[in-house]
Amino acid sequence: MGGGPTWSVAQGAKSHPLRNTNAEEKRELMAKLVSFLYQLARRLNDLETILSGNPKRIARRIKNKYLGRKILSKIYRWPKF
């Protein structure tokens, strides 16, 4: 047998974390990653708005976040038929 050494999981070689998971687990991991990235983008937008120092922009951002939460809370409480 020529060539280099062969590695297996039993011999301690590390496998890729997504390689040994089923499709449902992969979808769940991807959903968590996407959710994290969207949250990060929102936080960075908040930070960018505050660091701009523009009081009109800051006030508009606060107002829109407040209105968005009020509207969403009413939608989720809307009676289901």
DSSP file (Angstrom, degrees, kcal/mol; ACC not computed):
  #  RESIDUE AA STRUCTURE BP1 BP2  ACC     N-H-->O    O-->H-N    N-H-->O    O-->H-N    TCO  KAPPA ALPHA  PHI   PSI    X-CA   Y-CA   Z-CA
    1    1 A M              0   0    0      0, 0.0     2,-0.1     0, 0.0     0, 0.0   0.000 360.0 360.0 360.0 117.6    0.0    0.0    0.0
    2    2 A G        +     0   0    0      3,-0.0     2,-0.1     0, 0.0     0, 0.0  -0.305 360.0  55.7 -99.8-172.5    1.5    3.2   -1.1
    3    3 A G  S    S-     0   0    0     -2,-0.1     3,-0.1     3,-0.0     0, 0.0  -0.285  88.8 -39.4  85.6-171.2    0.6    6.8   -0.6
    4    4 A G  S    S-     0   0    0      1,-0.2     2,-0.0    -2,-0.1     0, 0.0  -0.155  75.0 -69.0 -85.4-179.6   -0.1    8.7    2.5
    5    5 A P        -     0   0    0      0, 0.0     2,-0.4     0, 0.0    -1,-0.2  -0.343  43.8-132.0 -70.2 150.9   -1.8    7.7    5.7
    6    6 A T        -     0   0    0     -3,-0.1     2,-0.4    -2,-0.0    -3,-0.0  -0.874  20.4-155.8-104.0 139.6   -5.5    7.1    5.7
    7    7 A W        +     0   0    0     -2,-0.4     2,-0.3     5,-0.0     3,-0.0  -0.883  12.3 179.6-117.2 145.1   -7.6    8.7    8.4
    8    8 A S    > > -     0   0    0     -2,-0.4     5,-2.0     1,-0.1     3,-0.7  -0.908  43.3-107.4-135.0 167.0  -11.0    7.7    9.8
    9    9 A V  G > 5S+     0   0    0     -2,-0.3     3,-1.5     1,-0.3    -1,-0.1   0.876 119.9  58.0 -61.4 -36.9  -13.2    9.1   12.4
   10   10 A A  G 3 5S+     0   0    0      1,-0.3    -1,-0.3     2,-0.1    -3,-0.0   0.798 102.3  54.9 -64.4 -27.9  -12.3    6.1   14.7
   11   11 A Q  G < 5S-     0   0    0     -3,-0.7    -1,-0.3     2,-0.0    -2,-0.2   0.421 128.5 -94.8 -87.8   2.5   -8.7    7.2   14.4
   12   12 A G  T < 5S+     0   0    0     -3,-1.5    -3,-0.2     1,-0.3     2,-0.2   0.494  72.4 148.9 103.2   3.5   -9.4   10.7   15.6
   13   13 A A      < -     0   0    0     -5,-2.0     2,-0.4     1,-0.1    -1,-0.3  -0.505  46.8-124.4 -70.0 138.7   -9.8   12.6   12.4
   14   14 A K        -     0   0    0     -2,-0.2     2,-0.2     1,-0.0    -1,-0.1  -0.685  23.3-151.9 -87.3 135.4  -12.3   15.4   12.8
   15   15 A S        -     0   0    0     -2,-0.4    -7,-0.0     1,-0.1     5,-0.0  -0.636  31.5 -86.6-101.0 163.6  -15.2   15.5   10.4
   16   16 A H    >>  -     0   0    0     -2,-0.2     3,-1.0     1,-0.1     4,-0.7  -0.455  36.9-127.2 -66.1 137.7  -17.1   18.5    9.2
   17   17 A P  T 34 S+     0   0    0      0, 0.0     3,-0.2     0, 0.0    -1,-0.1   0.779 107.1  44.7 -63.5 -26.6  -20.0   19.3   11.6
   18   18 A L  T >4 S+     0   0    0      1,-0.2     3,-1.0     2,-0.1     8,-0.1   0.604  95.7  77.2 -91.0 -10.8  -22.7   19.4    8.9
   19   19 A R  T <4 S+     0   0    0     -3,-1.0    -1,-0.2     1,-0.2    -3,-0.0   0.856  97.9  41.4 -68.9 -34.5  -21.5   16.2    7.2
   20   20 A N  T 3< S+     0   0    0     -4,-0.7     2,-0.3    -3,-0.2    -1,-0.2   0.121  96.3  96.7-102.7  21.1  -23.0   13.8    9.8
   21   21 A T  S <  S-     0   0    0     -3,-1.0     2,-0.1     1,-0.1    -3,-0.0  -0.786  72.1-116.5-109.7 154.9  -26.3   15.5   10.4
   22   22 A N     >  -     0   0    0     -2,-0.3     4,-2.0     1,-0.1     5,-0.2  -0.282  35.4 -97.4 -82.3 174.7  -29.6   14.8    8.8
   23   23 A A  H  > S+     0   0    0      1,-0.2     4,-2.4     2,-0.2     5,-0.2   0.865 121.6  53.8 -62.3 -39.3  -31.5   17.2    6.5
   24   24 A E  H  > S+     0   0    0      1,-0.2     4,-2.1     2,-0.2    -1,-0.2   0.908 109.3  48.0 -64.4 -41.7  -33.8   18.4    9.3
   25   25 A E  H  > S+     0   0    0      2,-0.2     4,-2.5     1,-0.2    -1,-0.2   0.876 110.6  52.3 -66.2 -36.9  -30.8   19.3   11.5
   26   26 A K  H  X S+     0   0    0     -4,-2.0     4,-2.5     2,-0.2    -2,-0.2   0.919 109.3  49.0 -64.9 -42.9  -29.2   21.1    8.6
   27   27 A R  H  X S+     0   0    0     -4,-2.4     4,-2.5     1,-0.2    -2,-0.2   0.906 111.6  50.0 -61.8 -40.9  -32.3   23.2    8.0
   28   28 A E  H  X S+     0   0    0     -4,-2.1     4,-2.2     2,-0.2    -2,-0.2   0.911 111.3  48.0 -64.6 -42.6  -32.5   24.1   11.7
   29   29 A L  H  X S+     0   0    0     -4,-2.5     4,-2.2     2,-0.2    -2,-0.2   0.907 112.8  48.3 -64.6 -41.2  -28.8   25.1   11.7
   30   30 A M  H  X S+     0   0    0     -4,-2.5     4,-2.8     2,-0.2    -2,-0.2   0.897 110.0  52.1 -66.3 -39.4  -29.3   27.2    8.6
   31   31 A A  H  X S+     0   0    0     -4,-2.5     4,-2.5     1,-0.2    -1,-0.2   0.905 110.4  48.4 -63.2 -40.9  -32.4   28.9   10.0
   32   32 A K  H  X S+     0   0    0     -4,-2.2     4,-2.5     2,-0.2    -1,-0.2   0.900 111.8  49.7 -65.4 -39.9  -30.5   29.8   13.2
   33   33 A L  H  X S+     0   0    0     -4,-2.2     4,-2.4     2,-0.2    -2,-0.2   0.934 112.2  46.8 -64.3 -46.1  -27.6   31.2   11.2
   34   34 A V  H  X S+     0   0    0     -4,-2.8     4,-2.4     2,-0.2    -2,-0.2   0.916 112.4  50.6 -62.1 -43.6  -30.0   33.3    9.0
   35   35 A S  H  X S+     0   0    0     -4,-2.5     4,-2.4     1,-0.2    -1,-0.2   0.920 110.7  49.3 -60.4 -44.2  -31.8   34.5   12.1
   36   36 A F  H  X S+     0   0    0     -4,-2.5     4,-2.6     1,-0.2    -2,-0.2   0.914 110.6  50.2 -61.2 -43.3  -28.5   35.5   13.7
   37   37 A L  H  X S+     0   0    0     -4,-2.4     4,-2.3     2,-0.2    -1,-0.2   0.892 110.7  48.9 -66.0 -39.1  -27.4   37.4   10.6
   38   38 A Y  H  X S+     0   0    0     -4,-2.4     4,-2.2     2,-0.2    -1,-0.2   0.917 112.2  48.7 -65.4 -42.0  -30.6   39.3   10.4
   39   39 A Q  H  X S+     0   0    0     -4,-2.4     4,-2.5     1,-0.2    -2,-0.2   0.913 111.0  50.8 -62.1 -41.9  -30.4   40.3   14.1
   40   40 A L  H  X S+     0   0    0     -4,-2.6     4,-2.6     1,-0.2    -1,-0.2   0.912 109.1  51.0 -61.8 -43.0  -26.8   41.3   13.6
   41   41 A A  H  X S+     0   0    0     -4,-2.3     4,-2.0     1,-0.2    -1,-0.2   0.901 110.4  49.4 -62.6 -41.0  -27.8   43.5   10.6
   42   42 A R  H  X S+     0   0    0     -4,-2.2     4,-2.2     2,-0.2    -2,-0.2   0.927 112.0  47.8 -64.4 -43.5  -30.6   45.2   12.7
   43   43 A R  H  X S+     0   0    0     -4,-2.5     4,-2.6     1,-0.2    -2,-0.2   0.903 111.4  50.3 -64.0 -40.4  -28.2   45.9   15.6
   44   44 A L  H  X S+     0   0    0     -4,-2.6     4,-2.7     2,-0.2    -1,-0.2   0.866 109.1  52.0 -66.6 -34.7  -25.6   47.3   13.2
   45   45 A N  H  X S+     0   0    0     -4,-2.0     4,-2.2     2,-0.2    -1,-0.2   0.901 110.0  49.3 -66.6 -40.5  -28.2   49.5   11.6
   46   46 A D  H  X S+     0   0    0     -4,-2.2     4,-2.4     2,-0.2    -2,-0.2   0.945 113.3  46.6 -59.8 -47.9  -29.1   50.8   15.1
   47   47 A L  H  X S+     0   0    0     -4,-2.6     4,-2.9     1,-0.2    -2,-0.2   0.914 111.3  50.9 -62.3 -44.3  -25.5   51.4   15.9
   48   48 A E  H  X S+     0   0    0     -4,-2.7     4,-1.1     1,-0.2    -1,-0.2   0.890 110.2  50.6 -61.3 -39.5  -24.9   53.2   12.6
   49   49 A T  H  X S+     0   0    0     -4,-2.2     4,-0.7     2,-0.2     5,-0.5   0.924 113.1  45.0 -64.7 -44.7  -27.9   55.4   13.2
   50   50 A I  H >< S+     0   0    0     -4,-2.4     3,-1.1     1,-0.2    -2,-0.2   0.921 112.5  50.9 -65.9 -43.2  -26.7   56.4   16.7
   51   51 A L  H 3< S+     0   0    0     -4,-2.9    -1,-0.2     1,-0.2    -2,-0.2   0.701  95.8  71.2 -69.8 -17.8  -23.2   57.0   15.6
   52   52 A S  H 3< S-     0   0    0     -4,-1.1    -1,-0.2    -3,-0.3    -2,-0.2   0.835  90.6-147.4 -65.9 -29.8  -24.3   59.2   12.8
   53   53 A G    <<  +     0   0    0     -3,-1.1    -3,-0.1    -4,-0.7    -2,-0.1   0.511  49.3 139.7  76.6   3.2  -25.3   61.8   15.4
   54   54 A N     >  -     0   0    0     -5,-0.5     4,-2.4     1,-0.2    -1,-0.2  -0.724  41.0-159.9 -83.8 110.0  -28.2   63.0   13.2
   55   55 A P  H  > S+     0   0    0      0, 0.0     4,-2.5     0, 0.0     5,-0.2   0.840  89.6  52.7 -63.3 -33.1  -31.0   63.7   15.6
   56   56 A K  H  > S+     0   0    0      2,-0.2     4,-2.4     1,-0.2     5,-0.2   0.919 111.2  46.6 -66.8 -41.8  -33.7   63.4   12.9
   57   57 A R  H  > S+     0   0    0      2,-0.2     4,-2.2     1,-0.2    -1,-0.2   0.904 113.3  48.9 -65.9 -41.1  -32.4   60.1   11.8
   58   58 A I  H  X S+     0   0    0     -4,-2.4     4,-2.3     2,-0.2    -2,-0.2   0.926 112.4  48.1 -64.1 -44.9  -32.2   58.8   15.4
   59   59 A A  H  X S+     0   0    0     -4,-2.5     4,-2.7     1,-0.2    -2,-0.2   0.905 111.6  50.0 -63.0 -41.5  -35.8   60.0   16.1
   60   60 A R  H  X S+     0   0    0     -4,-2.4     4,-2.6     2,-0.2    -1,-0.2   0.898 110.3  50.4 -64.0 -40.2  -37.1   58.4   12.9
   61   61 A R  H  X S+     0   0    0     -4,-2.2     4,-2.2     2,-0.2    -2,-0.2   0.928 112.7  45.7 -63.7 -45.4  -35.4   55.1   13.7
   62   62 A I  H  X S+     0   0    0     -4,-2.3     4,-2.3     2,-0.2    -2,-0.2   0.925 113.9  49.4 -63.0 -45.3  -36.9   55.0   17.3
   63   63 A K  H  X S+     0   0    0     -4,-2.7     4,-2.8     1,-0.2     5,-0.2   0.927 112.1  47.6 -60.8 -46.1  -40.3   56.0   15.9
   64   64 A N  H  X S+     0   0    0     -4,-2.6     4,-2.3     1,-0.2    -1,-0.2   0.868 111.3  50.0 -66.9 -36.5  -40.3   53.3   13.2
   65   65 A K  H  X S+     0   0    0     -4,-2.2     4,-1.9    -5,-0.2    -1,-0.2   0.919 112.9  47.5 -66.1 -42.1  -39.1   50.6   15.7
   66   66 A Y  H  X S+     0   0    0     -4,-2.3     4,-2.3     2,-0.2    -2,-0.2   0.947 114.3  45.5 -63.2 -49.2  -41.9   51.6   18.1
   67   67 A L  H  X S+     0   0    0     -4,-2.8     4,-2.7     1,-0.2     5,-0.2   0.897 110.7  54.0 -62.7 -40.6  -44.6   51.6   15.4
   68   68 A G  H  X S+     0   0    0     -4,-2.3     4,-2.3    -5,-0.2    -1,-0.2   0.897 109.9  46.9 -60.9 -41.2  -43.4   48.3   14.0
   69   69 A R  H  X S+     0   0    0     -4,-1.9     4,-2.3     2,-0.2    -1,-0.2   0.896 112.5  49.9 -68.0 -39.9  -43.7   46.6   17.4
   70   70 A K  H  X S+     0   0    0     -4,-2.3     4,-1.6     2,-0.2    -2,-0.2   0.930 113.5  45.4 -64.2 -44.9  -47.1   48.1   18.0
   71   71 A I  H  X S+     0   0    0     -4,-2.7     4,-2.1     1,-0.2    -2,-0.2   0.927 113.7  48.8 -65.9 -45.0  -48.4   46.9   14.6
   72   72 A L  H  X S+     0   0    0     -4,-2.3     4,-2.4    -5,-0.2    -1,-0.2   0.886 108.4  53.6 -63.6 -38.3  -46.9   43.5   14.9
   73   73 A S  H  X S+     0   0    0     -4,-2.3     4,-1.1     1,-0.2    -1,-0.2   0.876 110.4  47.6 -65.8 -34.4  -48.3   42.9   18.3
   74   74 A K  H  X S+     0   0    0     -4,-1.6     4,-0.5     2,-0.2    -1,-0.2   0.867 110.3  52.0 -72.3 -35.8  -51.8   43.8   17.0
   75   75 A I  H >< S+     0   0    0     -4,-2.1     3,-1.0     1,-0.2    -2,-0.2   0.921 109.3  49.4 -65.4 -43.1  -51.4   41.5   14.0
   76   76 A Y  H 3< S+     0   0    0     -4,-2.4    -1,-0.2     1,-0.3    -2,-0.2   0.779 113.0  47.3 -69.1 -25.4  -50.4   38.6   16.3
   77   77 A R  H 3< S+     0   0    0     -4,-1.1    -1,-0.3    -5,-0.2    -2,-0.2   0.483  84.2 122.6 -90.5  -3.4  -53.4   39.2   18.6
   78   78 A W  S << S-     0   0    0     -3,-1.0     2,-0.1    -4,-0.5    -3,-0.1  -0.325  76.4 -99.9 -59.7 136.9  -55.7   39.5   15.6
   79   79 A P        -     0   0    0      0, 0.0     2,-0.4     0, 0.0    -1,-0.1  -0.352  34.3-134.4 -63.6 135.6  -58.6   36.9   15.9
   80   80 A K              0   0    0      1,-0.1    -3,-0.0    -3,-0.1     0, 0.0  -0.749 360.0 360.0 -90.9 135.5  -58.0   33.8   13.8
   81   81 A F              0   0    0     -2,-0.4    -1,-0.1     0, 0.0     0, 0.0   0.379 360.0 360.0-105.0 360.0  -60.9   32.5   11.7
